[in-house]
């Protein structure tokens, strides 16, 4: 059994219309939401073996804030440029390339690919993955290469404005 956590980057800053999309950083809400969601993972007892993240600034800031909260070493984050605006197929390719010694994989990336990806795993979860939203799945496989054909079950779905 494997665990997959998929997180959309936290809320980004749109104040500079001339700034390249890739360079956008987190806004004030994003800077508070990312550690809040990281702390929720910590309180659930989640132990991440590998954290993959898009290299876009807002995703990197999100990944680092969450890593700090869950005590995952920031230097061990695996930065993947192709996760920037990745399609569901690209996200899947990153997952199946993961070493089997990794039992809990956390991926930080972007919409719209992340919404399509999580909905393709085990049915419609959301029409739009919220910023800093987390979808966690139990994957019935021993090898990540088997992920596309493995049975998956939603373990939990959480987002910053969730009050449950």
C-alpha positions in Angstrom: 0.0 0.0 0.0 1.3 3.5 -0.9 0.1 6.9 0.1 -0.2 9.8 -2.3 -0.8 13.4 -1.3 -1.4 16.0 -3.9 -1.4 19.7 -3.0 -2.2 22.7 -5.1 0.2 25.7 -4.3 -1.1 28.3 -1.9 -2.7 31.6 -2.9 -0.4 33.7 -5.1 0.1 37.4 -5.5 -1.3 39.1 -8.6 -0.4 42.7 -7.6 2.2 43.0 -10.4 0.5 42.5 -13.8 3.9 42.6 -15.5 5.4 39.8 -13.5 5.8 36.5 -15.3 3.5 33.8 -14.1 6.3 31.5 -13.1 7.8 34.2 -10.8 4.6 35.0 -8.9 5.1 34.5 -5.1 2.6 33.7 -2.4 0.4 36.5 -1.1 -0.3 37.2 2.6 -3.1 34.6 2.7 -0.9 32.0 0.9 1.9 32.6 3.4 -0.4 31.8 6.2 -2.3 29.0 4.5 0.7 26.9 3.6 2.0 26.4 7.2 -1.6 25.9 8.4 -2.1 23.0 6.0 1.4 21.7 6.8 0.4 21.6 10.5 -2.8 19.8 9.6 -0.7 17.1 8.0 1.6 17.0 11.0 -1.4 16.5 13.3 -2.6 13.6 11.1 0.8 11.9 11.7 1.7 12.0 8.0 5.3 10.9 7.4 6.4 11.9 3.9 9.2 9.9 2.3 9.5 12.1 -0.8 8.3 15.6 -1.6 8.1 16.6 -5.3 7.4 20.2 -6.3 7.0 22.4 -9.3 9.8 24.9 -9.5 7.5 27.9 -9.9 8.1 30.3 -7.0 4.6 30.0 -5.5 4.8 26.2 -5.6 8.3 26.2 -4.1 7.2 28.5 -1.3 4.3 26.2 -0.6 6.5 23.1 -0.6 9.1 24.6 1.7 6.5 25.9 4.2 4.8 22.5 4.3 8.1 20.7 4.5 9.1 22.8 7.5 5.9 22.0 9.3 6.0 18.3 8.7 9.8 18.2 9.5 10.7 17.1 6.0 14.3 18.3 5.1 14.0 21.2 2.6 17.3 20.2 0.9 15.7 16.8 0.1 12.7 18.3 -1.8 12.9 17.1 -5.4 12.3 20.0 -7.7 10.6 19.1 -11.0 10.3 21.9 -13.7 7.8 19.8 -15.7 5.3 20.0 -12.8 4.7 23.6 -13.7 1.2 23.6 -15.2 1.5 19.9 -15.7 -1.1 17.8 -17.3 -2.6 14.8 -15.5 -0.4 12.6 -17.7 2.8 14.5 -16.6 1.8 14.2 -13.0 1.2 10.5 -13.4 4.6 10.1 -15.1 6.4 11.7 -12.1 4.6 9.3 -9.8 5.4 6.2 -11.7 9.0 7.2 -11.9 9.2 7.3 -8.0 11.4 4.7 -6.3 9.5 1.9 -4.6 11.2 2.6 -1.3 9.0 5.7 -1.1 5.8 4.8 0.6 4.3 8.3 1.1 4.7 10.7 -1.8 3.7 14.3 -1.6 3.3 16.3 -4.9 2.9 20.1 -5.1 1.7 21.5 -8.4 -0.9 23.7 -10.2 -4.3 24.0 -11.6 -6.0 23.0 -13.9 -3.9 19.8 -14.2 -4.2 19.0 -10.5 -8.0 19.2 -10.5 -8.2 16.9 -13.5 -5.6 14.6 -12.0 -7.3 14.1 -8.6 -10.7 13.6 -10.2 -9.3 10.9 -12.5 -8.0 8.8 -9.6 -11.3 7.8 -7.9 -14.2 9.9 -9.2 -15.1 13.5 -9.0 -13.8 15.1 -5.8 -14.1 18.8 -6.7 -14.8 21.1 -9.7 -11.8 23.2 -8.7 -9.0 22.2 -6.3 -8.7 25.2 -3.9 -5.4 26.8 -3.4 -3.4 24.9 -0.8 -6.0 22.1 -1.0 -4.8 18.6 -0.2 -6.2 15.3 -1.6 -4.7 12.2 0.0 -5.1 8.7 -1.5 -4.4 5.2 -0.4 -3.0 3.3 -3.4 -3.2 -0.5 -3.5 0.2 -1.2 -5.0 3.7 -2.1 -3.9 5.3 -0.5 -7.0 4.7 3.1 -8.2 4.9 1.9 -11.8 1.6 0.1 -11.1 -0.1 3.4 -10.0 -2.2 3.9 -13.1 -3.9 0.5 -12.8 -4.0 0.3 -9.0 -7.1 0.7 -6.9 -7.1 4.1 -5.2 -9.3 5.3 -2.3 -9.6 8.9 -1.1 -8.2 9.0 2.4 -9.0 12.7 3.0 -9.6 16.0 1.2 -8.8 19.2 3.0 -8.4 22.9 2.2 -7.8 26.1 4.1 -11.4 27.2 4.5 -12.6 23.7 5.5 -13.9 24.0 9.0 -14.8 20.3 9.6 
